[in-house]
Amino acid sequence: MTSHISVFTLPMGLVLICALVTPASATGAQEPTPSFAQRSPFETVPEPLRSRPAKASGPAIVAVEFRGAARQPQSALRVLIASRAGGPCDPETLRRDALALNSTGRFSDVGWEIEESRSGPIVRFVVVERPVIQAIEFRGSDAVTLPEILERFAQQKVNLRVETLLQETELARAAATVRALVAERGRRQIAVSPYVEPIWPASGVQKWPPAAVKIIFRAEEQLLP
């Protein structure tokens, strides 16, 4: 049996590149939108604070596995969860474990599966890693430059920078910031839209979701009514 937690809702009109993992079936829970305090995608994942849960009960877990985590070793993820091999397989504990993994901000989707084997249940957490932003571009207008845009992002605390993890919910806010900056330069009839473009490895292997992306802000002149 399985469960699934979806962790974001993308703004309308954005071009997206993400895939949601949908495990088999079970009871999951929706996680609130994570905070946008960015961390380097190459740091060690910190252990989140957790309140003491009620005593769990259930059949003994045979093994705990992680699927979809390419940048983090499983040993680093195991310290974040309470479920352990030999411990009880408890749905409420699994739900809290999924929330703990999501709270790191490294995953756009977190779910779990329970595979029944002859020896007992195997717990498998299925995650979708957020891609790393490798480039940011601004096209379609000479009203502002990219350094000016990035400086305004820093001033407005827009968490969209190269070598950080993509937070999709920041895209609309970033586009509005660029639009305001362009308007300050007298170009009030220009609309700005964000696009996310995958960056595939040199090998040409296109594995979804991509590990890296490029963010493009495209400016387009609006026709007067």
C-alpha positions, -999 to +999 in steps of 0.1 A: +000+000+000+012+035-007+007+072+001+015+104-016+021+140-005+021+169-031+039+199-020+034+227-044+009+244-067+024+263-096+011+298-107-011+300-138+006+307-171+040+293-161+059+267-182+068+239-159+092+211-159+085+187-130+072+153-126+050+142-096+057+107-082+024+090-075+030+059-053+005+030-053-021+037-025-024+046+012-031+076+034-009+107+029-011+144+039-007+177+022+024+197+034+021+235+037+042+256+014+078+254+026+097+286+036+120+300+010+152+303+031+176+290+004+204+266+012+232+255-011+221+223-028+254+208-018+251+212+020+245+185+044+208+182+052+201+195+088+180+175+111+146+192+117+131+197+151+104+171+159+080+169+188+079+135+206+053+114+188+029+090+205+041+054+208+038+037+174+025+002+168+025-022+138+044-051+121+082-049+122+098-031+093+122-053+073+140-024+055+137+013+048+146+025+013+147+058-006+140+062-043+147+093-064+174+109-041+205+112-063+223+140-046+219+129-010+232+096+004+205+075+020+224+076+053+219+114+054+181+110+048+177+082+074+187+105+102+157+127+094+130+100+099+118+080+129+110+047+109+137+021+113+143-014+102+131-036+131+107-009+143+069-008+139+054+000+105+030+028+116+012+050+090+012+080+113+049+078+118+054+074+080+033+105+075+055+125+099+086+111+082+074+123+048+068+158+063+103+158+078+118+150+044+098+177+027+107+203+054+144+202+041+132+221+010+151+198-012+122+179-027+093+190-048+073+159-040+075+133-012+055+101-008+059+066+006+052+030-003+048-001+018+058-033+000+047-065+017+073-093+016+075-127+032+097-113+059+075-083+066+069-048+053+095-029+033+091+009+036+101+030+006+101+068+005+097+081-030+111+117-036+114+141-065+145+163-061+143+200-069+166+209-099+196+232-094+194+266-112+224+268-135+216+300-154+192+329-153+185+350-185+165+380-195+153+384-231+132+406-252+141+441-239+171+463-233+154+483-206+173+466-179+203+443-176+206+409-159+230+422-132+203+449-124+177+422-121+197+400-098+205+430-076+168+438-074+161+401-065+186+405-036+170+437-024+135+422-026+147+389-011+135+369-041+151+335-036+161+328-072+198+326-077+223+305-097+235+274-078+205+272-056+175+248-057+145+259-078+115+269-057+087+270-083+065+292-062+091+320-064+088+323-102+057+345-102+071+368-076+104+371-095+085+379-128+066+407-110+098+421-096+113+422-131+082+438-145+083+465-118+119+472-126+112+475-164+083+498-156+106+521-137+126+526-169+095+539-187+085+506-204+051+502-188+036+483-217+060+453-213+048+420-198+074+396-183+068+359-182+091+333-165+101+300-183+119+270-170+141+252-195+158+219-187+196+215-190+205+180-201+239+165-194+265+163-221+258+126-225+225+135-240+206+113-216+173+130-208+162+117-174+131+133-160+130+154-140+162+172-150+189+177-124+196+213-137+175+241-153+178+275-168+153+303-158+144+327-187+125+359-181+110+369-214+097+405-220+070+411-245+054+444-256+017+446-249-006+462-275-026+491-263-064+487-265 
